[in-house]
Amino acid sequence: MFEHYFKELGIPTAPAKFGGRSDYGPFMDIGVPCGGIFTGAEGNKTKQEAAWWGGRAGQAYDPNYHKAGDIITNLNVGAWVRNTKAFAHAIATYSNSLEGIPRPVKRSVLPKRQHSHAQRRCSACNHEYSSM
């Protein structure tokens, strides 16, 4: 749905890894359909991505991600507005019809997590976990 939305606006998109490393992970674990928008974090932009969205190839999508400079004054307002409108579109679309969303997989037993709460909390943002 988001890919179609951005295509209609002429904004290029690229797939992102969607492996459960954030808040949506537990929902995926029990078969609830999940989706979203990823605007980058600690990874580096490719040449193509820099051409599409600005910035410089080989540099972090967000050089302030989870650092002291990760403050409101460093917000990319254009990207924030674009993505906010995309989410509003998704909410409006799915409030009228759930067509196109796969039904959840029913499971009789929830899967067991292999990690402690502290490990899962750190992995949500891809931080390293240390038991020290």
A tleap script that builds the chain and sets N, CA, C and O, in Angstrom:
source leaprc.protein.ff14SB
mol = sequence {
  NMET PHE GLU HIE TYR PHE LYS GLU LEU GLY
  ILE PRO THR ALA PRO ALA LYS PHE GLY GLY
  ARG SER ASP TYR GLY PRO PHE MET ASP ILE
  GLY VAL PRO CYS GLY GLY ILE PHE THR GLY
  ALA GLU GLY ASN LYS THR LYS GLN GLU ALA
  ALA TRP TRP GLY GLY ARG ALA GLY GLN ALA
  TYR ASP PRO ASN TYR HIE LYS ALA GLY ASP
  ILE ILE THR ASN LEU ASN VAL GLY ALA TRP
  VAL ARG ASN THR LYS ALA PHE ALA HIE ALA
  ILE ALA THR TYR SER ASN SER LEU GLU GLY
  ILE PRO ARG PRO VAL LYS ARG SER VAL LEU
  PRO LYS ARG GLN HIE SER HIE ALA GLN ARG
  ARG CYS SER ALA CYS ASN HIE GLU TYR SER
  SER CMET
}
set mol.1.N position { 0.815 -1.179 0.000 }
set mol.1.CA position { 0.000 0.000 0.000 }
set mol.1.C position { 0.870 1.258 0.000 }
set mol.1.O position { 0.602 2.202 -0.744 }
set mol.2.N position { 1.914 1.269 0.837 }
set mol.2.CA position { 2.801 2.430 0.866 }
set mol.2.C position { 3.561 2.589 -0.453 }
set mol.2.O position { 3.743 3.707 -0.934 }
set mol.3.N position { 4.000 1.482 -1.032 }
set mol.3.CA position { 4.712 1.566 -2.311 }
set mol.3.C position { 3.828 2.216 -3.366 }
set mol.3.O position { 4.279 3.086 -4.110 }
set mol.4.N position { 2.568 1.794 -3.429 }
set mol.4.CA position { 1.625 2.363 -4.393 }
set mol.4.C position { 1.404 3.854 -4.101 }
set mol.4.O position { 1.385 4.665 -5.027 }
set mol.5.N position { 1.241 4.213 -2.851 }
set mol.5.CA position { 1.015 5.602 -2.459 }
set mol.5.C position { 2.168 6.485 -2.946 }
set mol.5.O position { 1.944 7.511 -3.587 }
set mol.6.N position { 3.393 6.081 -2.638 }
set mol.6.CA position { 4.538 6.896 -3.034 }
set mol.6.C position { 4.739 6.906 -4.551 }
set mol.6.O position { 5.161 7.917 -5.113 }
set mol.7.N position { 4.443 5.795 -5.209 }
set mol.7.CA position { 4.555 5.750 -6.674 }
set mol.7.C position { 3.605 6.766 -7.306 }
set mol.7.O position { 3.972 7.454 -8.258 }
set mol.8.N position { 2.384 6.859 -6.774 }
set mol.8.CA position { 1.408 7.830 -7.280 }
set mol.8.C position { 1.915 9.264 -7.134 }
set mol.8.O position { 1.556 10.131 -7.930 }
set mol.9.N position { 2.741 9.516 -6.129 }
set mol.9.CA position { 3.309 10.849 -5.908 }
set mol.9.C position { 4.621 11.067 -6.656 }
set mol.9.O position { 5.173 12.167 -6.648 }
set mol.10.N position { 5.122 10.000 -7.308 }
set mol.10.CA position { 6.382 10.108 -8.026 }
set mol.10.C position { 7.598 10.066 -7.118 }
set mol.10.O position { 8.669 10.551 -7.484 }
set mol.11.N position { 7.439 9.488 -5.936 }
set mol.11.CA position { 8.548 9.395 -4.981 }
set mol.11.C position { 9.093 7.969 -5.017 }
set mol.11.O position { 8.356 7.030 -4.718 }
set mol.12.N position { 10.371 7.784 -5.379 }
set mol.12.CA position { 10.941 6.439 -5.426 }
set mol.12.C position { 11.012 5.792 -4.045 }
set mol.12.O position { 11.215 6.467 -3.036 }
set mol.13.N position { 10.842 4.492 -4.022 }
set mol.13.CA position { 10.968 3.718 -2.788 }
set mol.13.C position { 11.953 2.586 -3.009 }
set mol.13.O position { 12.280 2.236 -4.143 }
set mol.14.N position { 12.411 2.030 -1.927 }
set mol.14.CA position { 13.290 0.865 -1.974 }
set mol.14.C position { 12.877 -0.069 -0.837 }
set mol.14.O position { 12.460 0.396 0.223 }
set mol.15.N position { 12.990 -1.371 -1.048 }
set mol.15.CA position { 12.629 -2.296 0.031 }
set mol.15.C position { 13.593 -2.166 1.206 }
set mol.15.O position { 14.763 -1.824 1.034 }
set mol.16.N position { 13.086 -2.441 2.390 }
set mol.16.CA position { 13.907 -2.427 3.601 }
set mol.16.C position { 13.745 -3.762 4.300 }
set mol.16.O position { 12.715 -4.423 4.169 }
set mol.17.N position { 14.760 -4.153 5.039 }
set mol.17.CA position { 14.689 -5.393 5.811 }
set mol.17.C position { 13.589 -5.246 6.859 }
set mol.17.O position { 13.524 -4.250 7.580 }
set mol.18.N position { 12.745 -6.237 6.926 }
set mol.18.CA position { 11.619 -6.213 7.858 }
set mol.18.C position { 11.690 -7.495 8.653 }
set mol.18.O position { 10.917 -8.425 8.420 }
set mol.19.N position { 12.623 -7.544 9.599 }
set mol.19.CA position { 12.901 -8.794 10.285 }
set mol.19.C position { 12.449 -8.883 11.723 }
set mol.19.O position { 12.823 -9.830 12.415 }
set mol.20.N position { 11.659 -7.934 12.206 }
set mol.20.CA position { 11.144 -8.032 13.557 }
set mol.20.C position { 12.023 -7.409 14.616 }
set mol.20.O position { 11.884 -7.745 15.792 }
set mol.21.N position { 12.924 -6.515 14.246 }
set mol.21.CA position { 13.848 -5.959 15.235 }
set mol.21.C position { 13.275 -4.765 15.990 }
set mol.21.O position { 13.996 -4.137 16.766 }
set mol.22.N position { 12.028 -4.438 15.792 }
set mol.22.CA position { 11.453 -3.284 16.459 }
set mol.22.C position { 10.145 -3.657 17.156 }
set mol.22.O position { 9.888 -4.831 17.420 }
set mol.23.N position { 9.329 -2.658 17.447 }
set mol.23.CA position { 8.092 -2.860 18.199 }
set mol.23.C position { 7.155 -3.873 17.543 }
set mol.23.O position { 6.389 -4.542 18.236 }
set mol.24.N position { 7.207 -3.990 16.245 }
set mol.24.CA position { 6.290 -4.877 15.534 }
set mol.24.C position { 6.679 -6.353 15.659 }
set mol.24.O position { 5.875 -7.222 15.320 }
set mol.25.N position { 7.869 -6.654 16.128 }
set mol.25.CA position { 8.366 -8.030 16.215 }
set mol.25.C position { 7.426 -8.991 16.912 }
set mol.25.O position { 7.129 -10.053 16.365 }
set mol.26.N position { 6.941 -8.651 18.117 }
set mol.26.CA position { 6.028 -9.573 18.794 }
set mol.26.C position { 4.726 -9.812 18.031 }
set mol.26.O position { 4.139 -10.890 18.128 }
set mol.27.N position { 4.273 -8.812 17.273 }
set mol.27.CA position { 3.069 -9.004 16.468 }
set mol.27.C position { 3.341 -9.985 15.324 }
set mol.27.O position { 2.523 -10.856 15.027 }
set mol.28.N position { 4.509 -9.824 14.689 }
set mol.28.CA position { 4.890 -10.761 13.626 }
set mol.28.C position { 4.987 -12.180 14.178 }
set mol.28.O position { 4.599 -13.143 13.516 }
set mol.29.N position { 5.512 -12.298 15.400 }
set mol.29.CA position { 5.706 -13.606 16.018 }
set mol.29.C position { 4.409 -14.394 16.144 }
set mol.29.O position { 4.417 -15.624 16.093 }
set mol.30.N position { 3.291 -13.681 16.311 }
set mol.30.CA position { 2.019 -14.387 16.474 }
set mol.30.C position { 1.153 -14.323 15.218 }
set mol.30.O position { -0.036 -14.638 15.258 }
set mol.31.N position { 1.763 -13.908 14.095 }
set mol.31.CA position { 1.071 -13.971 12.816 }
set mol.31.C position { 0.229 -12.768 12.448 }
set mol.31.O position { -0.551 -12.845 11.499 }
set mol.32.N position { 0.357 -11.653 13.164 }
set mol.32.CA position { -0.399 -10.454 12.826 }
set mol.32.C position { 0.306 -9.773 11.645 }
set mol.32.O position { 1.514 -9.545 11.703 }
set mol.33.N position { -0.430 -9.448 10.580 }
set mol.33.CA position { 0.191 -8.769 9.435 }
set mol.33.C position { 0.798 -7.433 9.861 }
set mol.33.O position { 0.178 -6.673 10.605 }
set mol.34.N position { 1.998 -7.153 9.390 }
set mol.34.CA position { 2.709 -5.929 9.752 }
set mol.34.C position { 3.244 -5.248 8.504 }
set mol.34.O position { 3.490 -5.900 7.489 }
set mol.35.N position { 3.420 -3.968 8.581 }
set mol.35.CA position { 4.012 -3.203 7.491 }
set mol.35.C position { 4.433 -1.859 8.027 }
set mol.35.O position { 4.166 -1.536 9.184 }
set mol.36.N position { 5.082 -1.080 7.207 }
set mol.36.CA position { 5.474 0.240 7.666 }
set mol.36.C position { 6.397 0.939 6.708 }
set mol.36.O position { 6.604 0.508 5.574 }
set mol.37.N position { 6.941 2.022 7.190 }
set mol.37.CA position { 7.858 2.855 6.414 }
set mol.37.C position { 9.162 2.945 7.192 }
set mol.37.O position { 9.163 3.162 8.404 }
set mol.38.N position { 10.251 2.779 6.492 }
set mol.38.CA position { 11.575 2.900 7.094 }
set mol.38.C position { 12.282 4.059 6.403 }
set mol.38.O position { 12.434 4.051 5.181 }
set mol.39.N position { 12.711 5.042 7.163 }
set mol.39.CA position { 13.374 6.199 6.570 }
set mol.39.C position { 14.882 6.176 6.785 }
set mol.39.O position { 15.574 7.152 6.494 }
set mol.40.N position { 15.381 5.061 7.292 }
set mol.40.CA position { 16.812 4.939 7.483 }
set mol.40.C position { 17.206 5.207 8.915 }
set mol.40.O position { 16.481 5.858 9.667 }
set mol.41.N position { 18.335 4.709 9.270 }
set mol.41.CA position { 18.843 4.891 10.625 }
set mol.41.C position { 20.359 4.902 10.534 }
set mol.41.O position { 20.960 5.833 9.998 }
set mol.42.N position { 20.962 3.848 11.068 }
set mol.42.CA position { 22.422 3.815 11.133 }
set mol.42.C position { 23.082 3.308 9.858 }
set mol.42.O position { 24.304 3.392 9.737 }
set mol.43.N position { 22.325 2.791 8.914 }
set mol.43.CA position { 22.905 2.286 7.667 }
set mol.43.C position { 23.391 3.419 6.778 }
set mol.43.O position { 23.115 4.587 7.052 }
set mol.44.N position { 24.112 3.082 5.713 }
set mol.44.CA position { 24.631 4.080 4.781 }
set mol.44.C position { 23.848 4.086 3.479 }
set mol.44.O position { 23.427 3.039 2.985 }
set mol.45.N position { 23.657 5.286 2.928 }
set mol.45.CA position { 22.947 5.452 1.658 }
set mol.45.C position { 23.808 4.974 0.505 }
set mol.45.O position { 25.029 5.132 0.500 }
set mol.46.N position { 23.134 4.383 -0.472 }
set mol.46.CA position { 23.799 4.032 -1.728 }
set mol.46.C position { 23.802 5.269 -2.632 }
set mol.46.O position { 23.161 6.271 -2.316 }
set mol.47.N position { 24.518 5.197 -3.749 }
set mol.47.CA position { 24.512 6.293 -4.715 }
set mol.47.C position { 23.104 6.537 -5.241 }
set mol.47.O position { 22.672 7.681 -5.380 }
set mol.48.N position { 22.396 5.451 -5.532 }
set mol.48.CA position { 21.030 5.581 -6.050 }
set mol.48.C position { 20.105 6.248 -5.034 }
set mol.48.O position { 19.307 7.114 -5.393 }
set mol.49.N position { 20.211 5.845 -3.770 }
set mol.49.CA position { 19.362 6.424 -2.727 }
set mol.49.C position { 19.671 7.902 -2.519 }
set mol.49.O position { 18.756 8.699 -2.308 }
set mol.50.N position { 20.934 8.276 -2.575 }
set mol.50.CA position { 21.301 9.688 -2.444 }
set mol.50.C position { 20.730 10.495 -3.607 }
set mol.50.O position { 20.294 11.630 -3.415 }
set mol.51.N position { 20.729 9.923 -4.804 }
set mol.51.CA position { 20.150 10.606 -5.963 }
set mol.51.C position { 18.637 10.768 -5.791 }
set mol.51.O position { 18.078 11.806 -6.144 }
set mol.52.N position { 17.986 9.753 -5.255 }
set mol.52.CA position { 16.535 9.798 -5.067 }
set mol.52.C position { 16.110 10.765 -3.965 }
set mol.52.O position { 15.202 11.574 -4.151 }
set mol.53.N position { 16.777 10.671 -2.816 }
set mol.53.CA position { 16.271 11.333 -1.618 }
set mol.53.C position { 17.190 12.408 -1.044 }
set mol.53.O position { 16.864 13.013 -0.023 }
set mol.54.N position { 18.333 12.655 -1.685 }
set mol.54.CA position { 19.267 13.638 -1.149 }
set mol.54.C position { 20.269 12.998 -0.205 }
set mol.54.O position { 20.227 11.796 0.055 }
set mol.55.N position { 21.152 13.811 0.291 }
set mol.55.CA position { 22.202 13.296 1.163 }
set mol.55.C position { 23.390 12.841 0.337 }
set mol.55.O position { 23.482 13.147 -0.852 }
set mol.56.N position { 24.293 12.114 0.964 }
set mol.56.CA position { 25.513 11.687 0.284 }
set mol.56.C position { 25.673 10.180 0.375 }
set mol.56.O position { 25.445 9.577 1.423 }
set mol.57.N position { 26.065 9.590 -0.728 }
set mol.57.CA position { 26.322 8.143 -0.768 }
set mol.57.C position { 27.449 7.802 0.189 }
set mol.57.O position { 28.417 8.550 0.332 }
set mol.58.N position { 27.303 6.651 0.845 }
set mol.58.CA position { 28.330 6.184 1.768 }
set mol.58.C position { 28.218 6.778 3.156 }
set mol.58.O position { 28.963 6.387 4.055 }
set mol.59.N position { 27.297 7.720 3.351 }
set mol.59.CA position { 27.096 8.303 4.673 }
set mol.59.C position { 25.784 7.790 5.265 }
set mol.59.O position { 24.900 7.324 4.545 }
set mol.60.N position { 25.680 7.883 6.559 }
set mol.60.CA position { 24.500 7.372 7.257 }
set mol.60.C position { 23.228 8.072 6.797 }
set mol.60.O position { 23.228 9.267 6.500 }
set mol.61.N position { 22.146 7.302 6.744 }
set mol.61.CA position { 20.836 7.901 6.459 }
set mol.61.C position { 20.579 9.022 7.454 }
set mol.61.O position { 20.138 10.109 7.081 }
set mol.62.N position { 20.856 8.751 8.703 }
set mol.62.CA position { 20.665 9.732 9.766 }
set mol.62.C position { 21.899 9.707 10.661 }
set mol.62.O position { 22.016 8.849 11.536 }
set mol.63.N position { 22.822 10.645 10.445 }
set mol.63.CA position { 24.062 10.636 11.229 }
set mol.63.C position { 23.835 10.896 12.724 }
set mol.63.O position { 24.738 10.676 13.532 }
set mol.64.N position { 22.644 11.360 13.094 }
set mol.64.CA position { 22.340 11.635 14.503 }
set mol.64.C position { 21.552 10.521 15.168 }
set mol.64.O position { 21.189 10.646 16.337 }
set mol.65.N position { 21.276 9.432 14.456 }
set mol.65.CA position { 20.427 8.364 14.966 }
set mol.65.C position { 20.927 7.838 16.310 }
set mol.65.O position { 22.028 7.296 16.408 }
set mol.66.N position { 20.101 8.007 17.340 }
set mol.66.CA position { 20.385 7.569 18.711 }
set mol.66.C position { 21.673 8.162 19.269 }
set mol.66.O position { 22.372 7.522 20.055 }
set mol.67.N position { 21.976 9.371 18.861 }
set mol.67.CA position { 23.134 10.088 19.381 }
set mol.67.C position { 22.657 11.396 20.001 }
set mol.67.O position { 21.470 11.715 19.945 }
set mol.68.N position { 23.573 12.149 20.588 }
set mol.68.CA position { 23.208 13.408 21.248 }
set mol.68.C position { 22.526 14.379 20.288 }
set mol.68.O position { 21.692 15.176 20.717 }
set mol.69.N position { 22.857 14.332 19.016 }
set mol.69.CA position { 22.261 15.238 18.033 }
set mol.69.C position { 20.901 14.799 17.527 }
set mol.69.O position { 20.341 15.445 16.641 }
set mol.70.N position { 20.356 13.722 18.065 }
set mol.70.CA position { 19.044 13.209 17.643 }
set mol.70.C position { 17.958 14.017 18.350 }
set mol.70.O position { 17.290 13.530 19.263 }
set mol.71.N position { 17.799 15.270 17.902 }
set mol.71.CA position { 16.867 16.204 18.544 }
set mol.71.C position { 15.947 16.822 17.488 }
set mol.71.O position { 16.194 16.701 16.288 }
set mol.72.N position { 14.910 17.469 17.941 }
set mol.72.CA position { 13.871 17.999 17.059 }
set mol.72.C position { 14.417 19.008 16.043 }
set mol.72.O position { 13.887 19.109 14.937 }
set mol.73.N position { 15.461 19.749 16.399 }
set mol.73.CA position { 15.981 20.752 15.467 }
set mol.73.C position { 16.694 20.123 14.275 }
set mol.73.O position { 16.957 20.809 13.287 }
set mol.74.N position { 17.012 18.827 14.349 }
set mol.74.CA position { 17.638 18.126 13.224 }
set mol.74.C position { 16.627 17.333 12.404 }
set mol.74.O position { 17.011 16.536 11.547 }
set mol.75.N position { 15.350 17.545 12.658 }
set mol.75.CA position { 14.294 16.829 11.956 }
set mol.75.C position { 14.263 17.220 10.482 }
set mol.75.O position { 14.331 18.402 10.145 }
set mol.76.N position { 14.162 16.225 9.609 }
set mol.76.CA position { 13.941 16.483 8.190 }
set mol.76.C position { 12.435 16.682 8.025 }
set mol.76.O position { 11.684 15.721 7.865 }
set mol.77.N position { 12.011 17.935 8.067 }
set mol.77.CA position { 10.591 18.263 8.082 }
set mol.77.C position { 9.897 17.752 6.819 }
set mol.77.O position { 8.774 17.254 6.897 }
set mol.78.N position { 10.535 17.866 5.675 }
set mol.78.CA position { 9.926 17.386 4.428 }
set mol.78.C position { 9.634 15.888 4.482 }
set mol.78.O position { 8.542 15.450 4.122 }
set mol.79.N position { 10.602 15.116 4.929 }
set mol.79.CA position { 10.405 13.666 5.039 }
set mol.79.C position { 9.351 13.348 6.094 }
set mol.79.O position { 8.540 12.442 5.905 }
set mol.80.N position { 9.354 14.081 7.197 }
set mol.80.CA position { 8.375 13.858 8.260 }
set mol.80.C position { 6.952 14.109 7.743 }
set mol.80.O position { 6.048 13.313 7.995 }
set mol.81.N position { 6.762 15.210 7.027 }
set mol.81.CA position { 5.436 15.535 6.487 }
set mol.81.C position { 5.010 14.486 5.465 }
set mol.81.O position { 3.874 14.014 5.499 }
set mol.82.N position { 5.918 14.116 4.551 }
set mol.82.CA position { 5.607 13.097 3.525 }
set mol.82.C position { 5.159 11.787 4.159 }
set mol.82.O position { 4.168 11.191 3.735 }
set mol.83.N position { 5.892 11.340 5.176 }
set mol.83.CA position { 5.570 10.064 5.821 }
set mol.83.C position { 4.330 10.159 6.699 }
set mol.83.O position { 3.571 9.195 6.802 }
set mol.84.N position { 4.116 11.303 7.330 }
set mol.84.CA position { 2.899 11.499 8.112 }
set mol.84.C position { 1.673 11.419 7.207 }
set mol.84.O position { 0.665 10.811 7.568 }
set mol.85.N position { 1.765 12.034 6.038 }
set mol.85.CA position { 0.652 11.963 5.078 }
set mol.85.C position { 0.445 10.533 4.590 }
set mol.85.O position { -0.691 10.113 4.368 }
set mol.86.N position { 1.528 9.787 4.421 }
set mol.86.CA position { 1.404 8.383 3.987 }
set mol.86.C position { 0.684 7.563 5.059 }
set mol.86.O position { -0.172 6.740 4.735 }
set mol.87.N position { 1.023 7.778 6.318 }
set mol.87.CA position { 0.341 7.053 7.394 }
set mol.87.C position { -1.120 7.464 7.505 }
set mol.87.O position { -1.986 6.623 7.747 }
set mol.88.N position { -1.403 8.758 7.328 }
set mol.88.CA position { -2.800 9.212 7.348 }
set mol.88.C position { -3.581 8.536 6.217 }
set mol.88.O position { -4.734 8.142 6.398 }
set mol.89.N position { -2.949 8.407 5.065 }
set mol.89.CA position { -3.588 7.714 3.936 }
set mol.89.C position { -3.871 6.251 4.291 }
set mol.89.O position { -4.945 5.730 3.991 }
set mol.90.N position { -2.901 5.594 4.929 }
set mol.90.CA position { -3.085 4.192 5.325 }
set mol.90.C position { -4.228 4.056 6.326 }
set mol.90.O position { -5.057 3.154 6.207 }
set mol.91.N position { -4.271 4.939 7.300 }
set mol.91.CA position { -5.336 4.882 8.310 }
set mol.91.C position { -6.694 5.098 7.652 }
set mol.91.O position { -7.646 4.370 7.934 }
set mol.92.N position { -6.786 6.098 6.774 }
set mol.92.CA position { -8.054 6.364 6.092 }
set mol.92.C position { -8.463 5.193 5.205 }
set mol.92.O position { -9.636 4.823 5.158 }
set mol.93.N position { -7.489 4.610 4.502 }
set mol.93.CA position { -7.778 3.481 3.619 }
set mol.93.C position { -8.284 2.283 4.401 }
set mol.93.O position { -9.327 1.719 4.072 }
set mol.94.N position { -7.552 1.890 5.437 }
set mol.94.CA position { -7.911 0.679 6.171 }
set mol.94.C position { -9.052 0.898 7.171 }
set mol.94.O position { -9.606 -0.071 7.691 }
set mol.95.N position { -9.407 2.149 7.445 }
set mol.95.CA position { -10.585 2.373 8.279 }
set mol.95.C position { -11.857 2.121 7.484 }
set mol.95.O position { -12.915 1.871 8.062 }
set mol.96.N position { -11.758 2.185 6.163 }
set mol.96.CA position { -12.906 1.917 5.293 }
set mol.96.C position { -12.999 0.466 4.874 }
set mol.96.O position { -14.099 -0.046 4.666 }
set mol.97.N position { -11.865 -0.209 4.746 }
set mol.97.CA position { -11.866 -1.606 4.306 }
set mol.97.C position { -10.531 -2.251 4.656 }
set mol.97.O position { -9.474 -1.637 4.509 }
set mol.98.N position { -10.593 -3.481 5.116 }
set mol.98.CA position { -9.369 -4.240 5.403 }
set mol.98.C position { -8.970 -5.110 4.218 }
set mol.98.O position { -8.096 -5.968 4.339 }
set mol.99.N position { -9.612 -4.888 3.072 }
set mol.99.CA position { -9.283 -5.665 1.876 }
set mol.99.C position { -7.805 -5.467 1.537 }
set mol.99.O position { -7.286 -4.351 1.559 }
set mol.100.N position { -7.160 -6.560 1.229 }
set mol.100.CA position { -5.745 -6.515 0.880 }
set mol.100.C position { -4.819 -6.853 2.032 }
set mol.100.O position { -3.636 -7.119 1.819 }
set mol.101.N position { -5.341 -6.847 3.251 }
set mol.101.CA position { -4.517 -7.218 4.407 }
set mol.101.C position { -4.716 -8.704 4.650 }
set mol.101.O position { -5.848 -9.153 4.832 }
set mol.102.N position { -3.635 -9.476 4.656 }
set mol.102.CA position { -3.779 -10.912 4.932 }
set mol.102.C position { -4.344 -11.133 6.336 }
set mol.102.O position { -4.065 -10.366 7.257 }
set mol.103.N position { -5.120 -12.165 6.480 }
set mol.103.CA position { -5.663 -12.515 7.794 }
set mol.103.C position { -4.542 -13.078 8.663 }
set mol.103.O position { -3.643 -13.751 8.159 }
set mol.104.N position { -4.594 -12.807 9.965 }
set mol.104.CA position { -3.560 -13.350 10.862 }
set mol.104.C position { -3.570 -14.874 10.865 }
set mol.104.O position { -4.609 -15.513 10.707 }
set mol.105.N position { -2.394 -15.423 11.047 }
set mol.105.CA position { -2.260 -16.871 11.185 }
set mol.105.C position { -2.620 -17.203 12.622 }
set mol.105.O position { -2.009 -16.679 13.553 }
set mol.106.N position { -3.601 -18.065 12.811 }
set mol.106.CA position { -4.005 -18.429 14.173 }
set mol.106.C position { -3.037 -19.475 14.708 }
set mol.106.O position { -2.755 -20.477 14.050 }
set mol.107.N position { -2.542 -19.229 15.897 }
set mol.107.CA position { -1.640 -20.168 16.550 }
set mol.107.C position { -2.197 -20.497 17.916 }
set mol.107.O position { -2.683 -19.616 18.625 }
set mol.108.N position { -2.126 -21.756 18.283 }
set mol.108.CA position { -2.681 -22.155 19.577 }
set mol.108.C position { -1.733 -21.819 20.729 }
set mol.108.O position { -2.176 -21.631 21.862 }
set mol.109.N position { -0.447 -21.744 20.446 }
set mol.109.CA position { 0.534 -21.448 21.481 }
set mol.109.C position { 1.449 -20.344 20.966 }
set mol.109.O position { 1.931 -20.407 19.836 }
set mol.110.N position { 1.683 -19.343 21.790 }
set mol.110.CA position { 2.596 -18.281 21.390 }
set mol.110.C position { 4.018 -18.818 21.324 }
set mol.110.O position { 4.402 -19.646 22.149 }
set mol.111.N position { 4.806 -18.360 20.354 }
set mol.111.CA position { 6.192 -18.833 20.279 }
set mol.111.C position { 6.995 -18.354 21.482 }
set mol.111.O position { 6.752 -17.268 22.006 }
set mol.112.N position { 7.937 -19.159 21.908 }
set mol.112.CA position { 8.798 -18.793 23.032 }
set mol.112.C position { 9.956 -17.955 22.519 }
set mol.112.O position { 10.566 -18.275 21.499 }
set mol.113.N position { 10.244 -16.900 23.223 }
set mol.113.CA position { 11.385 -16.049 22.895 }
set mol.113.C position { 12.644 -16.694 23.457 }
set mol.113.O position { 12.628 -17.265 24.547 }
set mol.114.N position { 13.720 -16.597 22.712 }
set mol.114.CA position { 14.992 -17.147 23.150 }
set mol.114.C position { 15.844 -16.104 23.868 }
set mol.114.O position { 16.932 -16.418 24.350 }
set mol.115.N position { 15.355 -14.860 23.943 }
set mol.115.CA position { 16.141 -13.782 24.535 }
set mol.115.C position { 15.450 -13.239 25.777 }
set mol.115.O position { 14.228 -13.312 25.906 }
set mol.116.N position { 16.250 -12.695 26.686 }
set mol.116.CA position { 15.700 -12.058 27.874 }
set mol.116.C position { 15.013 -10.753 27.482 }
set mol.116.O position { 15.186 -10.261 26.367 }
set mol.117.N position { 14.245 -10.207 28.394 }
set mol.117.CA position { 13.588 -8.927 28.141 }
set mol.117.C position { 14.628 -7.852 27.814 }
set mol.117.O position { 14.438 -7.076 26.877 }
set mol.118.N position { 15.719 -7.801 28.574 }
set mol.118.CA position { 16.766 -6.795 28.345 }
set mol.118.C position { 17.380 -6.948 26.951 }
set mol.118.O position { 17.648 -5.954 26.278 }
set mol.119.N position { 17.601 -8.189 26.521 }
set mol.119.CA position { 18.164 -8.418 25.191 }
set mol.119.C position { 17.194 -7.952 24.114 }
set mol.119.O position { 17.605 -7.314 23.144 }
set mol.120.N position { 15.905 -8.266 24.276 }
set mol.120.CA position { 14.911 -7.843 23.288 }
set mol.120.C position { 14.777 -6.337 23.263 }
set mol.120.O position { 14.641 -5.751 22.189 }
set mol.121.N position { 14.812 -5.695 24.422 }
set mol.121.CA position { 14.690 -4.244 24.491 }
set mol.121.C position { 15.838 -3.579 23.741 }
set mol.121.O position { 15.620 -2.607 23.017 }
set mol.122.N position { 17.039 -4.080 23.899 }
set mol.122.CA position { 18.192 -3.508 23.199 }
set mol.122.C position { 18.141 -3.804 21.704 }
set mol.122.O position { 18.555 -2.976 20.893 }
set mol.123.N position { 17.638 -4.972 21.337 }
set mol.123.CA position { 17.622 -5.330 19.927 }
set mol.123.C position { 16.574 -4.565 19.144 }
set mol.123.O position { 16.648 -4.508 17.917 }
set mol.124.N position { 15.593 -3.970 19.826 }
set mol.124.CA position { 14.561 -3.215 19.133 }
set mol.124.C position { 15.163 -2.070 18.330 }
set mol.124.O position { 14.637 -1.704 17.279 }
set mol.125.N position { 16.241 -1.515 18.808 }
set mol.125.CA position { 16.897 -0.417 18.105 }
set mol.125.C position { 18.251 -0.839 17.561 }
set mol.125.O position { 19.058 0.001 17.162 }
set mol.126.N position { 18.495 -2.139 17.548 }
set mol.126.CA position { 19.724 -2.705 17.030 }
set mol.126.C position { 20.944 -2.340 17.869 }
set mol.126.O position { 22.064 -2.306 17.358 }
set mol.127.N position { 20.728 -2.066 19.164 }
set mol.127.CA position { 21.857 -1.811 20.054 }
set mol.127.C position { 22.488 -3.131 20.462 }
set mol.127.O position { 21.826 -4.168 20.502 }
set mol.128.N position { 23.748 -3.077 20.756 }
set mol.128.CA position { 24.439 -4.255 21.265 }
set mol.128.C position { 23.984 -4.499 22.698 }
set mol.128.O position { 23.795 -3.551 23.460 }
set mol.129.N position { 23.810 -5.750 23.064 }
set mol.129.CA position { 23.426 -6.102 24.428 }
set mol.129.C position { 24.658 -6.545 25.180 }
set mol.129.O position { 25.448 -7.353 24.693 }
set mol.130.N position { 24.809 -6.009 26.365 }
set mol.130.CA position { 25.907 -6.414 27.229 }
set mol.130.C position { 25.319 -6.730 28.591 }
set mol.130.O position { 24.561 -5.931 29.142 }
set mol.131.N position { 25.662 -7.887 29.139 }
set mol.131.CA position { 25.139 -8.275 30.444 }
set mol.131.C position { 25.937 -7.663 31.580 }
set mol.131.O position { 25.672 -7.955 32.746 }
set mol.132.N position { 26.912 -6.818 31.262 }
set mol.132.CA position { 27.764 -6.205 32.290 }
set mol.132.C position { 27.018 -5.159 33.062 }
set mol.132.O position { 27.581 -4.541 33.966 }
savepdb mol mol.pdb
quit
